[in-house]
């Protein structure tokens, strides 16, 4: 079955960096777009970034443009999110899913907590 395992989160000071990873299984990874979402306390889950399968075209939410970079390794079935210049408002649980602008699966992983605080 479809499975997402996110990792790499943690506590970091403002201005710091983290690299998130999401290992996926249960579908043909190399032919689908992949995306990262986040959900902050009391807020709805939102799309952060996505990457296509054919030409690695990327999309970023305005709030993270210029600070976050999404990438993928098809051989490892893994999608990454490099997060630089982190801000307190980036604090959230981060998830990955299939799709470019909407999640293709109702299945979600456990997510990885990112906390940006002094």
Secondary structure by P-SEA (a helix, b strand, c coil): cbbbbbcbbbbbcccbbbbbbbbbccccccccccbbbbbccccccccccccccccccccccccccccbbbbbbccccbbbbbbcccccccccbbbbbcccccccccccccbbbbbbcc
